[in-house]
Amino acid sequence: MHLLRHPRNAALLGLIFIVISILFLVIPTMGGWHVDYAGATMLFALGIAMAIMAYVLAVGSPRD
């Protein structure tokens, strides 16, 4: 049985990291602290990569 019932649901996996990266930018900005743009960019890129990887694995796995 598939972990993800439909391949398009794989985007939700990447969406988690994208939301975390947005929070990683917004919270320090609102608090007046130092913003780590490199970390937020890497989390955003990780979210995109995770969504693509999960989609490829879901589409390529057998439907048993």
Biotite code that builds the C-alpha atoms (Angstrom):
import biotite.structure as struc

atoms = struc.array([
    struc.Atom([0.000, 0.000, 0.000], chain_id="A", res_id=1, res_name="MET", atom_name="CA", element="C"),
    struc.Atom([1.212, 3.466, -0.844], chain_id="A", res_id=2, res_name="HIS", atom_name="CA", element="C"),
    struc.Atom([2.315, 5.891, 1.801], chain_id="A", res_id=3, res_name="LEU", atom_name="CA", element="C"),
    struc.Atom([0.795, 8.585, -0.393], chain_id="A", res_id=4, res_name="LEU", atom_name="CA", element="C"),
    struc.Atom([-2.488, 7.580, -1.997], chain_id="A", res_id=5, res_name="ARG", atom_name="CA", element="C"),
    struc.Atom([-2.035, 9.975, -4.899], chain_id="A", res_id=6, res_name="HIS", atom_name="CA", element="C"),
    struc.Atom([1.229, 11.427, -6.238], chain_id="A", res_id=7, res_name="PRO", atom_name="CA", element="C"),
    struc.Atom([-0.024, 15.001, -6.072], chain_id="A", res_id=8, res_name="ARG", atom_name="CA", element="C"),
    struc.Atom([-0.251, 14.650, -2.285], chain_id="A", res_id=9, res_name="ASN", atom_name="CA", element="C"),
    struc.Atom([3.547, 14.528, -2.317], chain_id="A", res_id=10, res_name="ALA", atom_name="CA", element="C"),
    struc.Atom([3.513, 18.315, -2.582], chain_id="A", res_id=11, res_name="ALA", atom_name="CA", element="C"),
    struc.Atom([2.268, 18.440, 1.005], chain_id="A", res_id=12, res_name="LEU", atom_name="CA", element="C"),
    struc.Atom([5.562, 16.949, 2.132], chain_id="A", res_id=13, res_name="LEU", atom_name="CA", element="C"),
    struc.Atom([7.476, 19.806, 0.560], chain_id="A", res_id=14, res_name="GLY", atom_name="CA", element="C"),
    struc.Atom([4.934, 22.339, 1.746], chain_id="A", res_id=15, res_name="LEU", atom_name="CA", element="C"),
    struc.Atom([5.894, 21.610, 5.362], chain_id="A", res_id=16, res_name="ILE", atom_name="CA", element="C"),
    struc.Atom([9.469, 22.780, 4.735], chain_id="A", res_id=17, res_name="PHE", atom_name="CA", element="C"),
    struc.Atom([8.308, 25.812, 2.766], chain_id="A", res_id=18, res_name="ILE", atom_name="CA", element="C"),
    struc.Atom([6.041, 26.909, 5.635], chain_id="A", res_id=19, res_name="VAL", atom_name="CA", element="C"),
    struc.Atom([8.908, 26.450, 8.098], chain_id="A", res_id=20, res_name="ILE", atom_name="CA", element="C"),
    struc.Atom([11.169, 28.595, 5.893], chain_id="A", res_id=21, res_name="SER", atom_name="CA", element="C"),
    struc.Atom([8.560, 31.358, 5.798], chain_id="A", res_id=22, res_name="ILE", atom_name="CA", element="C"),
    struc.Atom([8.261, 31.238, 9.585], chain_id="A", res_id=23, res_name="LEU", atom_name="CA", element="C"),
    struc.Atom([12.064, 31.264, 9.755], chain_id="A", res_id=24, res_name="PHE", atom_name="CA", element="C"),
    struc.Atom([11.942, 34.633, 7.963], chain_id="A", res_id=25, res_name="LEU", atom_name="CA", element="C"),
    struc.Atom([8.859, 36.183, 9.561], chain_id="A", res_id=26, res_name="VAL", atom_name="CA", element="C"),
    struc.Atom([9.464, 35.497, 13.261], chain_id="A", res_id=27, res_name="ILE", atom_name="CA", element="C"),
    struc.Atom([12.916, 37.160, 13.482], chain_id="A", res_id=28, res_name="PRO", atom_name="CA", element="C"),
    struc.Atom([11.703, 40.066, 11.345], chain_id="A", res_id=29, res_name="THR", atom_name="CA", element="C"),
    struc.Atom([8.769, 40.745, 13.659], chain_id="A", res_id=30, res_name="MET", atom_name="CA", element="C"),
    struc.Atom([10.972, 40.327, 16.737], chain_id="A", res_id=31, res_name="GLY", atom_name="CA", element="C"),
    struc.Atom([13.623, 42.682, 15.435], chain_id="A", res_id=32, res_name="GLY", atom_name="CA", element="C"),
    struc.Atom([16.325, 39.998, 15.497], chain_id="A", res_id=33, res_name="TRP", atom_name="CA", element="C"),
    struc.Atom([18.908, 38.992, 12.904], chain_id="A", res_id=34, res_name="HIS", atom_name="CA", element="C"),
    struc.Atom([17.345, 37.225, 9.906], chain_id="A", res_id=35, res_name="VAL", atom_name="CA", element="C"),
    struc.Atom([19.258, 34.284, 8.449], chain_id="A", res_id=36, res_name="ASP", atom_name="CA", element="C"),
    struc.Atom([18.420, 34.577, 4.749], chain_id="A", res_id=37, res_name="TYR", atom_name="CA", element="C"),
    struc.Atom([20.724, 31.736, 3.739], chain_id="A", res_id=38, res_name="ALA", atom_name="CA", element="C"),
    struc.Atom([19.003, 29.315, 6.126], chain_id="A", res_id=39, res_name="GLY", atom_name="CA", element="C"),
    struc.Atom([15.550, 30.321, 4.933], chain_id="A", res_id=40, res_name="ALA", atom_name="CA", element="C"),
    struc.Atom([16.599, 29.946, 1.304], chain_id="A", res_id=41, res_name="THR", atom_name="CA", element="C"),
    struc.Atom([18.017, 26.483, 1.960], chain_id="A", res_id=42, res_name="MET", atom_name="CA", element="C"),
    struc.Atom([14.836, 25.387, 3.753], chain_id="A", res_id=43, res_name="LEU", atom_name="CA", element="C"),
    struc.Atom([12.778, 26.664, 0.815], chain_id="A", res_id=44, res_name="PHE", atom_name="CA", element="C"),
    struc.Atom([14.972, 24.756, -1.649], chain_id="A", res_id=45, res_name="ALA", atom_name="CA", element="C"),
    struc.Atom([14.729, 21.658, 0.565], chain_id="A", res_id=46, res_name="LEU", atom_name="CA", element="C"),
    struc.Atom([10.940, 21.895, 0.450], chain_id="A", res_id=47, res_name="GLY", atom_name="CA", element="C"),
    struc.Atom([10.941, 21.998, -3.334], chain_id="A", res_id=48, res_name="ILE", atom_name="CA", element="C"),
    struc.Atom([13.400, 19.088, -3.533], chain_id="A", res_id=49, res_name="ALA", atom_name="CA", element="C"),
    struc.Atom([11.387, 16.994, -1.044], chain_id="A", res_id=50, res_name="MET", atom_name="CA", element="C"),
    struc.Atom([8.174, 17.541, -2.994], chain_id="A", res_id=51, res_name="ALA", atom_name="CA", element="C"),
    struc.Atom([9.797, 16.508, -6.268], chain_id="A", res_id=52, res_name="ILE", atom_name="CA", element="C"),
    struc.Atom([11.492, 13.477, -4.684], chain_id="A", res_id=53, res_name="MET", atom_name="CA", element="C"),
    struc.Atom([8.285, 12.273, -3.020], chain_id="A", res_id=54, res_name="ALA", atom_name="CA", element="C"),
    struc.Atom([6.352, 12.719, -6.270], chain_id="A", res_id=55, res_name="TYR", atom_name="CA", element="C"),
    struc.Atom([8.903, 10.714, -8.272], chain_id="A", res_id=56, res_name="VAL", atom_name="CA", element="C"),
    struc.Atom([8.940, 7.917, -5.689], chain_id="A", res_id=57, res_name="LEU", atom_name="CA", element="C"),
    struc.Atom([5.126, 7.801, -5.504], chain_id="A", res_id=58, res_name="ALA", atom_name="CA", element="C"),
    struc.Atom([4.709, 7.682, -9.282], chain_id="A", res_id=59, res_name="VAL", atom_name="CA", element="C"),
    struc.Atom([7.464, 5.105, -9.822], chain_id="A", res_id=60, res_name="GLY", atom_name="CA", element="C"),
    struc.Atom([6.424, 2.628, -7.129], chain_id="A", res_id=61, res_name="SER", atom_name="CA", element="C"),
    struc.Atom([4.235, -0.380, -7.980], chain_id="A", res_id=62, res_name="PRO", atom_name="CA", element="C"),
    struc.Atom([0.513, -0.197, -7.196], chain_id="A", res_id=63, res_name="ARG", atom_name="CA", element="C"),
    struc.Atom([0.313, -3.335, -5.020], chain_id="A", res_id=64, res_name="ASP", atom_name="CA", element="C"),
])
